[in-house]
Amino acid sequence: MSAVEVAVRAHAALGEGPTWDARAGRLIWVDILGSRIHTYDPVSGRRTVLATEQHVGAAKPRAGGGLVVNLRDGVGLYGPAGSGESPAAAGGSTGTAPAGGSFRWLHREPVPGRRANDAAVAPDGSLWCGTMRYDEAPGGGTLSRIAPDGTVSPILDDVSVSNGTGWTPDGRRVYYIDSPTRRIDVFDIGDDQLPVDRRPFATVEDGFPDGLTVDAEGGVWVALWDGGAVRRYTPDGELDRVLELPVRRPTACAFGGADLTDLYITTARTGLAAPHPMSGSLLVVPGAGKGLPQPEFAG
C-alpha cells in the first residue's frame, strides 16, 4: 500500500462524502459547513466548486445527469445544463447549479435545529439520507429512504449523528453508523428493500466511526473521527488493517480512479485549535484496495 498523499489541498471546515462518479471520471465530495460541492478529476487535475445556499451533507450522481443533494431542509436535484427542470433555490432565492443546470426539491422537510449529514445510493437507485441536530442531541436525527419519485420511507427516527452507509457486494446486507454508539451495525435487506434485524458488526474504541465504504471483497473501510485513522474490517467483523493518518479528523472514505483502487479520504478542520496542515484537504492512498462501482441515483 502506498503512502498517504494530498489529492486536493483545501481548507474545508467539514469535508465529507467522497463519491466516485464513474461516468464523469471524477471524485465528488462536499464541505458540509462551507456549503460547497467539490469535484476533482485526477487525470486532468481539473477541479470545480459549487456553492449551495444551505449546508450540504452529501452529493451523489444521478443516472440522468446532475446531482442529488442532501441539504439542510431536505433532498434536492441539480440537473445538467439544459435539463429543463424548474429553477428553484435551496434557500428560497435564485440558486446556482452546476454547468448552468437548475435545482428543484425532491423532498423538503425543514426542521429547526436539524441539518443533513451523510447519504448513500442503494443498489436499487434510492437514496438513504441521514440527518442530525446541530447540537448533536441524542435521538434528534433520522435515517430515511428516498425513492426516485420522492416517496419517503422512514428507517430510523432516533439517530444522534447519522453517518456511514454501505451495502455488501451482493446487496443483501447494509452497514450503518450512528457515530456516538461507537459501532458499525449491520442489517439484512428485506423484500421491500428496507432493512431488518439490526445487530452490531464491529465496535470502535479509538475515536468515533464516521463514513464508510465496502470493497469488492466485502471488507468494510471506516474513517475514525478523532481517531486519526481508517480501519478495514473483514466481512466477519475482524479488524484487518489500520491506515494511520496525519490528520486527527478523517470523515469518510471511498475508492476511486479508473480501476477503483485508490482510496480517497475526506477530512475536517472544524473544532480543532491547531489543525494539521492537511486537515480539510482531500487525501488519497493509491493502490489501497479494490472498490465496488457505486450506483447512481435513479431519480
C-alpha positions in Angstrom: 0.0 0.0 0.0 1.3 3.5 -0.9 1.7 6.3 1.5 -1.0 9.0 2.1 -0.9 11.8 -0.4 -2.8 15.1 -0.8 -5.1 14.9 -3.8 -6.6 18.3 -3.3 -5.1 20.8 -0.8 -8.1 22.6 0.7 -9.3 24.1 4.0 -12.7 22.5 4.2 -14.3 23.0 7.6 -16.1 19.7 7.4 -15.1 17.7 4.3 -17.3 14.7 3.8 -19.0 12.2 1.4 -16.4 11.2 -1.2 -18.0 9.5 -4.2 -16.5 8.3 -7.4 -18.5 9.5 -10.4 -17.5 6.8 -13.0 -19.3 8.4 -15.9 -17.5 11.7 -15.5 -14.2 10.2 -14.2 -14.2 12.4 -11.2 -14.5 12.4 -7.4 -17.3 14.4 -5.8 -17.1 15.5 -2.2 -18.6 18.2 0.0 -17.7 20.7 2.7 -20.8 20.5 4.8 -20.4 23.6 6.9 -18.8 25.5 4.0 -21.9 24.8 1.8 -19.7 23.6 -1.1 -19.8 20.7 -3.5 -16.3 19.9 -4.9 -15.3 17.8 -7.9 -11.8 16.6 -8.8 -10.6 14.8 -11.9 -7.4 13.0 -11.0 -6.3 12.6 -14.7 -6.5 16.3 -15.7 -6.3 17.8 -12.3 -9.4 19.9 -13.0 -11.4 21.0 -10.0 -14.8 22.7 -9.7 -16.6 24.1 -6.7 -20.4 24.7 -6.5 -21.7 26.9 -3.7 -25.0 25.8 -2.2 -27.3 28.0 -0.2 -27.7 25.6 2.6 -25.4 23.2 4.5 -24.9 20.2 2.3 -24.5 16.7 3.8 -23.9 14.7 0.6 -24.0 15.0 -3.2 -24.3 11.9 -5.5 -24.5 11.4 -9.3 -27.9 11.0 -10.9 -28.5 8.4 -13.7 -29.8 11.1 -16.0 -27.0 13.6 -15.2 -26.7 16.2 -12.5 -26.7 15.5 -8.7 -28.9 14.5 -5.9 -28.1 16.5 -2.8 -28.9 16.1 0.9 -29.4 19.6 2.1 -30.3 21.2 5.5 -34.1 21.3 4.6 -34.4 18.1 2.6 -33.3 16.4 -0.6 -33.0 18.2 -3.9 -32.0 17.7 -7.5 -29.5 19.6 -9.6 -30.0 19.0 -13.2 -27.4 19.2 -16.0 -27.3 22.2 -18.3 -30.4 22.4 -20.4 -32.2 19.8 -18.3 -35.4 21.8 -18.2 -36.1 21.3 -14.5 -37.8 24.1 -12.9 -35.3 26.6 -11.5 -35.5 27.0 -7.7 -33.1 27.7 -5.0 -32.1 25.7 -2.0 -32.6 28.7 0.2 -35.6 30.3 -1.4 -33.8 32.8 -3.7 -32.1 32.4 -7.0 -29.7 29.4 -6.8 -26.6 28.3 -8.6 -26.4 25.0 -10.3 -23.5 23.1 -11.9 -22.8 23.8 -15.6 -25.8 26.0 -15.9 -28.3 23.5 -14.7 -31.2 24.0 -12.4 -32.5 23.0 -9.0 -35.7 21.6 -7.6 -36.7 20.0 -4.3 -37.5 16.3 -4.4 -38.5 16.1 -0.7 -38.5 19.2 1.6 -38.9 18.8 5.3 -37.3 21.7 7.3 -36.9 21.1 11.0 -35.4 23.9 13.1 -32.0 23.0 14.6 -31.5 20.0 12.3 -29.4 19.5 9.2 -28.5 16.9 6.7 -25.5 14.6 7.1 -24.1 11.6 5.2 -26.1 9.8 2.5 -25.6 6.9 0.1 -27.2 5.5 -3.0 -28.6 1.9 -2.6 -28.3 -0.8 -5.3 -31.9 -0.1 -6.3 -31.2 3.5 -7.1 -32.8 5.0 -4.0 -31.1 7.5 -1.7 -30.6 6.7 2.0 -30.1 10.0 3.7 -29.3 10.9 7.3 -29.9 13.9 9.5 -28.7 15.2 12.8 -29.2 18.1 15.1 -26.6 20.9 15.1 -26.2 20.4 18.9 -25.9 16.6 18.3 -28.7 15.9 20.8 -29.3 12.2 21.3 -32.1 10.8 19.1 -32.5 14.1 17.3 -31.7 12.7 13.8 -33.2 10.3 11.3 -32.3 7.9 8.5 -34.7 7.7 5.6 -35.0 6.1 2.2 -36.0 8.4 -0.7 -37.3 6.7 -3.8 -36.6 8.2 -7.2 -40.1 9.6 -7.3 -39.6 11.3 -3.9 -41.5 8.8 -1.8 -40.1 8.7 1.7 -39.8 5.6 3.8 -38.6 6.2 7.4 -35.9 3.8 8.5 -34.7 5.1 11.9 -36.2 8.0 13.8 -34.0 8.1 16.9 -30.5 8.7 15.4 -27.9 11.0 17.0 -25.3 11.5 14.3 -26.3 9.6 11.1 -23.2 8.6 9.2 -21.7 5.9 7.0 -23.9 3.6 5.0 -22.8 0.9 2.6 -24.0 -2.4 1.1 -22.4 -5.8 0.8 -21.3 -6.8 -2.8 -24.4 -8.9 -3.1 -26.7 -6.2 -1.9 -28.3 -8.4 0.8 -26.9 -6.6 3.8 -26.3 -2.9 4.7 -23.8 -1.4 7.1 -24.7 1.7 9.1 -23.1 4.0 11.6 -24.7 6.3 14.3 -21.4 7.7 15.4 -21.9 8.2 19.2 -22.7 4.5 19.6 -19.1 3.8 18.5 -20.4 0.8 16.5 -20.8 -0.3 12.9 -24.1 -2.0 12.7 -25.4 -4.3 10.0 -29.0 -5.0 8.7 -30.4 -7.6 6.4 -32.3 -6.2 3.4 -35.9 -7.3 3.2 -38.0 -7.9 0.1 -39.3 -4.3 0.3 -35.6 -3.1 0.1 -35.9 -1.8 3.7 -33.5 -3.0 6.5 -34.4 -5.6 9.2 -32.7 -7.3 12.1 -30.2 -4.6 13.2 -27.2 -6.0 15.0 -23.6 -4.9 15.9 -20.9 -5.7 13.3 -17.9 -4.1 15.0 -17.1 -1.7 17.9 -14.6 1.2 17.7 -12.8 2.3 20.9 -10.3 4.8 19.4 -12.3 7.7 18.1 -15.8 7.6 16.5 -16.7 5.7 13.4 -17.8 8.2 10.7 -18.1 7.5 6.9 -17.6 4.0 5.4 -17.2 2.2 2.1 -17.3 -1.5 1.2 -14.7 -3.0 -1.1 -15.0 -5.7 -3.7 -14.1 -8.4 -1.2 -16.8 -7.3 1.2 -14.3 -5.6 3.5 -15.6 -2.5 5.4 -13.4 0.6 5.5 -14.3 3.2 8.1 -12.9 6.6 8.8 -12.4 7.4 12.5 -13.3 10.9 13.7 -10.8 11.9 16.4 -9.1 8.6 15.8 -6.7 9.7 13.1 -7.0 6.6 11.0 -9.0 4.5 8.5 -9.7 0.9 9.5 -10.6 -2.1 7.4 -12.8 -4.9 8.8 -13.3 -8.3 7.2 -16.8 -9.5 6.3 -16.8 -11.3 9.6 -16.2 -8.1 11.6 -12.5 -8.8 12.4 -10.1 -5.8 12.3 -7.8 -6.5 9.3 -5.9 -3.3 8.6 -5.2 0.1 10.1 -4.2 3.1 8.0 -2.7 5.7 10.2 -3.2 9.3 9.0 -1.5 12.6 9.9 -4.9 14.3 10.5 -7.0 13.9 13.6 -10.4 14.0 11.9 -10.8 11.9 8.8 -14.5 11.8 8.0 -15.2 9.4 5.2 -13.5 7.3 2.5 -14.3 5.9 -1.0 -12.5 4.1 -3.7 -12.0 5.9 -7.0 -9.9 6.1 -10.1 -10.5 4.3 -13.4 -9.8 0.9 -11.7 -11.3 1.8 -8.3 -8.0 1.0 -6.5 -7.3 4.5 -5.0 -8.8 5.2 -1.6 -9.9 8.9 -1.2 -10.4 10.3 2.3 -12.1 13.5 3.3 -11.0 15.4 6.4 -12.2 18.2 8.7 -10.7 21.2 10.5 -13.8 22.2 12.5 -13.3 22.2 16.3 -9.6 21.9 16.2 -7.5 24.6 17.9 -4.4 23.7 15.9 -5.3 21.6 12.8 -2.7 19.7 10.9 -1.8 21.4 7.6 -3.6 18.6 5.7 -6.8 18.9 7.8 -9.6 19.9 5.4 -7.9 18.5 2.4 -8.9 15.6 0.2 -6.3 12.8 0.8 -5.6 9.7 -1.3 -3.9 6.4 -0.8 -3.0 4.9 -4.2 -3.4 1.2 -4.6 -5.1 0.7 -1.2 -7.5 -2.0 -2.4 -10.3 -2.6 -4.9 -13.6 -0.8 -4.6 -17.1 -1.5 -5.9 -18.8 0.5 -8.6 -21.3 2.9 -7.0 -24.9 3.1 -8.2 -26.3 6.4 -9.4 -29.5 7.9 -8.0 -32.3 6.8 -10.3 -34.4 10.0 -10.0 
